[in-house]
Amino acid sequence: MHKSYMLNSDINRVLGELGHTDQLCIGDCGLPVPAGVEKIDLALKKGIPGFWDVLEAVAENMLVERITVAEEMKFHCPALLEKIKQYFGETVELRFVTHAQLKEETRACKAIVRTGEMTPYANIILTAACLF
């Protein structure tokens, strides 16, 4: 469910269309986008915009009940994982899957927001909560 205002018109539209349990993915520049899934491409050049900036902007405008990340994040970017845990706190379920499974699960996402991030496994699936 959509929470407030987002400047990017495509992201704003997708957030407004999300219902309970719908999913939105934010990915690094290498994450493949399955056929049939909308791609919102924000990548400008290496690292711009970064994963965290995009995640924070989207999360400020979305009610999230669950986040899904790759198990590989624990080993390849533990600082990013810790930042995600602190940002979302204990009220949002944190789910781990393999990177291969995460890529498979993006097929069910309403959209994938592609960033310029160059950090391996900097991908997340956000599952929308209910307003009531």
N, C-alpha and C positions, 0 to 999 in steps of 0.2 A: 504494500500500500504506500502511496505517495505521501510524503510528510510535509514538504514545503517547496521552496523555489530553487530551480537549477538553471543556470545561464545557458547551457548547451541545449538547444531545442530538441535534438534527437533523444538525448538522455532524459530530458524533462518529459517528453511524450511517453517514453517507455515506462518511466516511474509512475506516471499517471495511469497507465494501463495495467499495472501489476495488481493482481489479486492475491489473496492468501495462498501461500505455498508456491507462487510463481517464482521463477529464478532469474537472476541477472548475474552474468560473469564479468569480472574485470581481469584482464589478462596482460601478460607481457607481450612484447612485439612478435614473439615467435609462436604464440599459441594458435593452433589451427582453428579456423571457424568452419564448422560443418555446413554443408549445403542446407539451405532452408532456414538457417539461423541468422537473424539480422546482425550485421557487423557495424558498430559505431567506431570508426577509426579516428582516434585522436593523435596517433603517433606523428610527430613532426621530424624528429631526428633522434639519434641514440640518447636514451634517457629522458627525453622530453615529450610529453609530460611523464613524470615518474608514477609508478604504481601507487605509492602512498598518497600522493596528492589527489589522484583520481578516486581512490578508495574512500578517502576522508570526505571528499565533496559529495560523492554518491551516498555514503552512509549517513551524512547529515540530513539527507533528503529522503531517506527510506527507513521504514520500520522493518527491522531484520530480526527473525526468530532463530535462524541457523546460518552458520557459515561452514563451507566445505573447502578444505585445502588439501594439498598433496602431502602424504607422509614424508616425502623427500624434502619438504620445507624444513622439517626438524633438523636435518643434517646439513643442508646446503645454504639455508638463510635463517638460522635460529633467531637472530636479532629481529628480523622482520616478523617472524611468528610471535615473538614475545610482545612486540608492539601491537600486533593484531589482538592478542589476548587481552592486553591492558585496555585497548580502545573499546572493545566490545564487552568486556567484563564477563561475569559469570551468568548473567541473565540470558545471554545468547549462546545457544548450543554450538559447540565446536566439533566438527566431524572431520575425520581424516580418512582419505582414500588414497590409493596409489595414483601416481601422475597419469598413468594410462586410463584408470577408471575416471579420474576427473575429466580428462579429455572426452571420454565417452559420455559422461553426464552433461557436458555442454550442449549436447544435441537437444536436451529438454529446456534449455534456457530461452527466454524471450529474446535476449540479445547478448552479445559479447562486446564489451567496450575494450578496444585494443589501445594500449598505452605505448609509450616509447621505451618502457622498462627493459633493461638488458640483464636483469638478475634471473637466473634459472629458477623455475618453480614459483615465481611471483605471480600466482594466479589464485583467484578466489571465486567461489560461487556463493552469492547471497540469496537466501530464501526469505521471501516477504512474509512478515507477520500480519496479523489481523488488527484492525483498528479498535476492536472491541473485545 
